[in-house]
Amino acid sequence: MKQLKSLNVERKATEEIKAFLAGLPNLTNAHVVSHGIAGEPDDGIDIVVDSRFAGKPLRLIIEVKNNGQPRTVRNAAAQLHRYMRNHVTHAVPVVVAPYLSRQARDVCREEGVGYLDFMGNAFIASDSIYIERELPGQPEPERRALRSLYKPKSARVLRRLLREPGRGWRTAELAHAAGVSIGLVSNVGAALRERTWAEQTNEGLSLTDPNALLDSWSENYEPPRGEEFRLYTSLHGPALTERLRKLAMEDGRVALASFSAAQWLAPFVRHPNTYFYADEAGLDALGKSLEAKLSPKGANVIVVIPEEHGVLDDATCVAEDIVVTSPVQTYLDLVHSGDRGEEGAAELRRRLLDWPA
């Protein structure tokens, strides 16, 4: 219903549309009209633009949405197509929202509708016009929402889901497996469904687009917070590996990370340093086993004690007494490690995280 839609957003949309049209050199006689008024049923569109582009008639049929999440955008596209089947034939359907993510823009293209957001991203195509504009950046509300989704506690849920993307999880079952509250699982599930990355079926919550989730996470990734220790050891190669195998018998938790984890998961890029996540007892055990000393300069062993132990809980055993971070965590760390990390991340993803689209 029209009365449920934010009039402020619709007014802002009208302003953005007029400014957008004013910047098109070949467009003339633009007439922008709000379609319907507050209190009346929403028949599927909000704004109609009649104009001429390069001398030819151009009509835009526009639906405005308060948010540009992919599921909302898909529904808006269905509204537009339904309206056009019943009322008009020669027009360009367009979705307008405060912000449209890359995925939401892709949905618009898949559904055969144009788009415009308040950030300036735009795509309008017909027989007489083709406009495409992509601008970097995200509005602060979207950045906050994504930061919340990828916080350490929420990340526990995401890692568990990405381990078995096709599996359906009951809420309580997933909460227990991830070591978080049922309420948090519900919030994460809602955020994933809103972005069409997951669905809720009779079998439970399952991912529908793990690739999009991992892409977004890597773009917004923040390494686990914690204290970093830089050490030096004279051990390397097989000798270091043998010490790591003996380490498993000590108290504490230790997992190879980043380039060092990738050497076991998907060898591709060699790195002179050895990387770990560990708890405090694990750090002490590492220092003793590797005969490693603190060395601010010339360090070749980097150990992070994370404030939240999700990365350790998600670690996996890849060989006898050799524990590494999961493929997802290793991928995220590699992408943001600099050096040749992106190359290593791409190879790891090709081998272990290549999910059907």
ABEGO torsion letter per residue (X at the ends): XAAABBAAAAAAAAAAAAAAAAABAABBGBBBBBBEBBGBBBAGBABBBBBBBGGBBBBBBBBBBABABAAAAAAAAAAAAAAAAAABABBBBBBBBABBBAAAAAAAAAAGBBBBBAAGBBBBBBAABBBBBBBBEBBAAAAAAAAAAABAAAAAAAAAAAABAABBBBAAAAAAAAGBBAAAAAAAAAAAAAAGABBBBAAEBBBABAAAAAAAAAAABBBBBEBBBBBBBABBEAAAAAAAAAAAABBEBBBBBEAAAAAAABBABBBABBBBBBBAAAAAAAAAAAGBBBBABGBABBBBBBABAAAAAABBBABBGBBBBBAAAAAAAAAAAEEAAAAAAAAAAAAAABBBX
